[in-house]
Amino acid sequence: MDVPLYAIALTVFAVLYLAIGVFLAYTLLITLFLMFLFLVLRYGKLPEDYPYSDRDISITLIFIGVTWGIFTFLAPKSPIPFLGSGFTYTNPQTIPLDAIIIIAFVIAVTFLLIFSFTAGQGHGEGISSGGGEKPKQGVGA
């Protein structure tokens, strides 16, 4: 299971749909776009460089779909108007949408950039590979 992808899908959907109240259609499009952007930045050429198997991809998709379904079912708003005339379910004059969207976008892009470049680093450094070799120490090592 691709846990960072699941975390991105969960976080972006929760912020857009539950916290801000963006219409479900826009929420799904923005979330799917950010997930694809994460995959492209993290793994480069898709699908050749994607390290997970078909089974792992299926598990990740099922987890994302079930979580989105639960969020949609438990949300305090009715998702029946899938796509409305505005951007949110609420009155746009009561919520500072411009500021929230800009902050959410900056946080999402920052999260994607930082974790896409640092996630693959650091494994195997300083850890013995099980071969029993000890690092050489001392003068002339």
Long-range contacts (C-beta under 8 A, 24 or more apart in sequence): 1-52, 1-56, 1-59, 1-60, 1-63, 2-52, 2-56, 2-57, 2-60, 4-38, 4-42, 4-115, 4-119, 5-35, 5-38, 5-39, 5-60, 5-64, 6-60, 6-63, 6-64, 6-67, 8-34, 8-35, 8-38, 8-108, 8-111, 8-112, 9-35, 9-64, 9-67, 9-68, 10-64, 10-67, 11-111, 12-104, 12-108, 13-67, 13-68, 13-71, 14-71, 15-104, 16-104, 17-71, 17-72, 17-75, 18-71, 18-75, 20-88, 20-95, 20-97, 20-100, 20-101, 20-104, 21-77, 21-88, 21-89, 21-90, 21-95, 22-87, 22-88, 22-89, 23-81, 23-82, 23-83, 23-84, 23-86, 23-87, 23-88, 23-89, 24-72, 24-79, 24-82, 24-83, 25-82, 25-83, 26-83, 26-87, 28-68, 34-108, 34-112, 37-112, 38-112, 38-116, 41-112, 41-113, 41-116, 42-115, 42-116, 42-119, 42-120
